[in-house]
Amino acid sequence: MSTKQTPLHAFHRAHNARMVPFAGWDMPIQYAAGIKAEHLATRQSAGLFDVSHMAQLEISGDQAGADLAALTPSDIAGIGDGRLRYSLFLNDQGGVLDDLMIGRLGDVFYLVVNAGRADHDIAHLQKHLDATTKLTIRTDRALVALQGPQSANVLGMLGLRLDDFRFMQLRHFDFNGTELVISRSGYTGEDGFEIALPVSVASQFCDACLSTGLVTLAGLGARDTLRMEAGLPLWGHELEETITPVEAGLGFAISKKRRDAADFPGAKRINDQLKTGPKRRLVGLLAGGARPVRDGVLLRYNDRTVGSITSGGFAPSLDRPAALGFVETEFAAPGTSLLADTRGTPTPVTVSDLPFVQHQYFR
């Protein structure tokens, strides 16, 4: 099966991106500067990412809010106009089917779901939405993420007014007569924006960002190292159908109102974990030496297997190897020493607080 191309495919080729297959799409993994340079440029100034492979969905109708509430642990009715919320699709056992963003613009709920789970999520919605609820898949729009401490200045230089526009807000903006939908959010731990825009102006907008001199193009490689440093989960690694939000450190995504009502999928298991604690927890791990520890590597305490790595590699901001992984709760305290069984050669690792790099969201 051939891979799909985002509306910015030709733009990436023109900027000498190294392209790789990802979740059925042909995506830039890095540009000429390399992953480390793109990562550090995002932390220090601004990085621009094509995230058009993620699915943008709109849900509307009198039952839309109730339909979404039935599939998530979020207080959907409490999402005000122009607000955005991190949420989760859950199964009946409390496992995570996917994580997603849900925003509200007027009477329309705006969802962004992961590329690798898009087909699943759309089918899940179609199965459970009321017959009167309308689901629209916005294939007419690209999606880019502008991330980093200079990202707001970049948008200001493009003529966008960001007055009183803060983290987890969603709003319409005008770019040279074209309407954009922008959220102040992202996947790097930095201040930043996700920008939905018509396919016809996607390349023009990216060129305008680059013309400010503050922006570096960044690919999936830097996106992954940035989110790992920020302690942000990736479906298929820190999230999947057997992992609960509590185990993954996402208890904040379960609203108090829904906890008290216990009316969301998997509520009993999740509420039990919230009360007594889960048997395993997601932790940060810092490796001794220069060798990274990789996904799937088992973690041991003496001769006992106590967990495994879910995401591992080099953390450019720390200038050392780092990882995320699940460990049994009794071994989850920061400072705990474990061994990563890397190809038969143990690598010492130390449990660390998350995030590795403090979040810089504009609240």
Secondary structure, 3 states (H helix, E strand, C coil): CCCEECCCHHHHHHCCCEEEEECCEEEEEECCCCHHHHHHHHHHCEEEEECCCCEEEEEECCCHHHHHHHHCCCCHHHCCCCEEEEEEEECCCCCEEEEEEEEEECCEEEEEECHHHHHHHHHHHHHHCCCCCEEEECCCEEEEEEECCCHHHHHHHCCCCCCCCCCCEEEEEEECCEEEEEECCCCCCCCEEEEEEEHHHHHHHHHHHHHCCCEEECCHHHHHHHHHHCCCCCECCCECCCCCCCCCCCHHHCCHHHHHHCCCCCHHHHHHHHHHCCCEEEEEEEECCCCCCCCCCEEEECCEEEEEEEEEEEECCCCEEEEEEEEEHHHCCCCCEEEEEECCEEEEEEEECCCCCCCCCCC
